[in-house]
Amino acid sequence: MSLLRLAARMGRIQPSATLALTARAKELAKQGHDVVALTAGEPDFDTPEDIRNAAAERLRKGGNVGRYTPASGLPELRKAVAEKFKRDNALHYSAEEVMVSCGGKHCCFNMVAALIDEGDEVVIPAPYWVSYPEMVRFYGGRPVIVDTSGTGFVLTPEALKAAITPRTRMLIVNSPSNPTGAVWSADDQRKLAAVLEGTEIAVMADEIYEKLVYDGQHVSFASLSNDAFNRTVTINGVAKAYAMTGWRIGYAAGPKHLIAAMGALQSHSTSNPTTIAQLATLDALAKDPIELPQWRRQYQQRRDAIVAGLSAIAGVKCAVPGGAFYVFPDFRAWMGKRHGDVQIKDCTSLCEALLAKVHVAGVPGCEFGAPGFVRFSYAASDAELAKAVQRISKFATELA
Ligand SMILES: Cc1ncc(COP(=O)(O)O)c(C=O)c1O
């Protein structure tokens, strides 16, 4: 037993399951196995060349690129983010209502830290992104999980109403969604906004997949009404739209006092996000990447191919996701079956068996609050996706 006892709050969180499975798949690949890893949540494209070249030039020139910036981000970047929100989302924020953090995830963390006290409740529609409940629990809050698998992965106003108690402090809205890819329409969201009117419930609108929509249209929750605007923190970043996951830049916009509180917290934790990454984001945000339409076309083709492939397998139901780059098929009909010596008792044992037997890696739905489902990322080549479908089909024929 170590001398170093961990803080009690560490017992409330688990390491990211997505990263753990990705690591296992990589380990198998290193041992020489031909693994199709569809676990990671990042584009398989390079950061656009003009952004990389501009960053290289800035580094060559030196100067402030090697220095700290204000904790909440470069003033010109906060202004550029406010411009982006105006241009793309009809949201009118001042630069003081915007802050820049080390990724969209960091924005979410700052927001939860700034708002959630012990015992506060946060309504999280399931399936949810794995990190939301962990962040809430870390700060002593209580995630109130609302299952949306019976309503097309859309939270209904009735379900929201039923989940609200006097302790409710926040609702999380993530459209397009990770893991389901569901895109909530303006009408879906307007009904939720109406339920919140007259309450003091904050909304975290995580819009990181905004640019990756194939059916329907992205709508920012904060754009629905004045009331929605005043209670929402809109979170976005460059990771998914610009294929810049490794640069670690996200941004948040919302009520000035809340953004200031999140900035104060950040000033004592990470200080500023990396200066060169902020400058690269400044270059990026001037316009959508020229590659984006092409990426979107490719994602959509891959989506159509993997949905068709999975849907043709006996017992698998696969909804067509409107956005992001994930499919979230329902494997509940496989639960209780056997594959050779392995009993498929839940989605975790299914994912373990798929990885061990046919070398296809996906993430178990129970990690996202949806037992019996599996998330596959289609940010992978056509050939890899075809191979995955073919192997899962083969696995299916061997089930008893
Ligand atoms: C729903 C959702 N929100 C936020 C993020 C975080 O993105 P970033 O890389 O900017 O931290 C992710 C990344 O996977 C995500 O899926």
The ligand as an SDF file (V2000), in Angstrom:
LIG
                    3D

 16 16  0  0  0  0  0  0  0  0999 V2000
  -19.1470   15.6740  -27.4710 C   0  0  0  0  0  0  0  0  0  0  0  0
  -17.7530   16.1520  -27.3670 C   0  0  0  0  0  0  0  0  0  0  0  0
  -17.5240   17.2990  -26.7460 N   0  0  0  0  0  0  0  0  0  0  0  0
  -16.2930   17.7860  -26.6100 C   0  0  0  0  0  0  0  0  0  0  0  0
  -15.2040   17.1030  -27.1130 C   0  0  0  0  0  0  0  0  0  0  0  0
  -13.8530   17.6700  -26.8440 C   0  0  0  0  0  0  0  0  0  0  0  0
  -13.1770   18.1390  -27.9010 O   0  0  0  0  0  0  0  0  0  0  0  0
  -11.7310   18.7700  -27.7170 P   0  0  0  0  0  0  0  0  0  0  0  0
  -10.8100   17.8640  -28.4420 O   0  0  0  0  0  0  0  0  0  0  0  0
  -11.8500   20.1350  -28.3250 O   0  0  0  0  0  0  0  0  0  0  0  0
  -11.4310   18.8360  -26.2620 O   0  0  0  0  0  0  0  0  0  0  0  0
  -15.3900   15.8870  -27.7590 C   0  0  0  0  0  0  0  0  0  0  0  0
  -14.2360   15.1130  -28.2420 C   0  0  0  0  0  0  0  0  0  0  0  0
  -14.2690   13.9500  -28.4720 O   0  0  0  0  0  0  0  0  0  0  0  0
  -16.6960   15.4060  -27.9040 C   0  0  0  0  0  0  0  0  0  0  0  0
  -16.9350   14.2510  -28.5260 O   0  0  0  0  0  0  0  0  0  0  0  0
  1  2  1  0
  2  3  1  0
  2 15  2  0
  3  4  2  0
  4  5  1  0
  5  6  1  0
  5 12  2  0
  6  7  1  0
  7  8  1  0
  8  9  2  0
  8 10  1  0
  8 11  1  0
 12 13  1  0
 12 15  1  0
 13 14  2  0
 15 16  1  0
M  END
$$$$
